[in-house]
Amino acid sequence: NTKLCCRRQGELFQIALNDILYIESVDRKCFVYTKDNVFETTKRLYELEQQLVSFLFLRINKSCIVNLKNIDAIRSYLDRRLLITMSNGEQLIVSRQYAPELKHLLGVK
């Protein structure tokens, strides 16, 4: 039942962690993506990474943290990277640096 405080169009929202697909840092701002909406948070990506690691969130590249519970599919991609498909159909690239940890946590060889 843990939630993350986010903002959208001037309003504050409490977003349940299970509803979060991924969090992305763009131009020094962090955006929280759910199935239907995008919210902004004042926290930095590294702060969120530390805070959410025990809730099955994992960094997949230098600007993105993903909720492992909302991954539908994983596929090999170019140059030892991975392509993951989220529960909303959106695809994200896992960099070579973070691919082994993702495979380990999901039990994939």
N, C-alpha and C positions, 0 to 999 in steps of 0.2 A: 504493500500500500504506500510505498514511498513515492513522493512526488517531487517534481522539479518546477520551480517558479519561473515562468516565462512571460513574455509580453508580446502582444499583437495589436496593432492599431491603437496604441495607447491604453489598452486594457491589460490587467494582470490575470494570468491563468495558472492554475496548479495542474501540471500534466503528469499523469501516472506513468511511471517508468516503463511499464509493459506496453503502453501506447506509443512510445518513442521508437521510430524505425532507426534513425541515425541522427548524429549531430555533426554539423559541418562548420568549419571556420572559413569565412570569406572576407577579405579586406579588414582583418582584425575584429570582426564581429562573429559571434557564434549563433547559428541557426539550428533550431530543433525541428526535425521533420516527423510528423505523424502521418497516418494514412490519408487524412484529408486536409491538413493545415501545416503552415510553417510559422514557427514562433521565433522570437529572438530572446537570448539570455545575455545577461551582463557578465557572466562568468567566462573565463578563458578556457580554451580547449584542454590544456594540461590540467587545470583544476577539475574540470568535469571528468577527465580520464581517471584521475586519482579517486574522486568521489564515487564513481560508478563501477569501478573494476570488480567489486564484490557482487554486483548485480548483473553479471554476464554482459558487460559492455567492453568492447575491445577496439583499440585503435587499429585501423586498417591501412592508413597512409598518413602523410604529414598533416592533412587537414580534415580528417574524418574519423569519428568513433561510431561504431555500429552496435546495435542491440542484437546479440547472437540469437535471441529467441525469435526474432522476426526475419531470419534468413530462410528463404525457401529452397534455393539451389546454389550450388557452387560448381564452377567450371574452370578448367585450366585455361590460361590466357597467355598472351605473348610474353616471352622472356621471363618465365618462372613466376609470373603474376597470376592472380586468380580473378575471376569475374563472379561476383555474387549477385543473386537476384533476391530482392527483398519481397516481403509479403504483399506489397502493393504493385509489384512488377518492375519497380525501378532497379536499375543495375548499377553497381559500384565496383571499382577496381581496387583490389588489395595489392599493395606493392610487395615486391620481393622480400623486403625487410620484415614485413608483418605476416606474410603468408604462412611460415612454419608454425607460428603461435596459434593462428586461426585453425589450421589443420589439427594441431594437437588438442585444442580445446573442444573441437567438434568430433574428435576421434577418426579423422580422415587420414589415409596414408597417401 
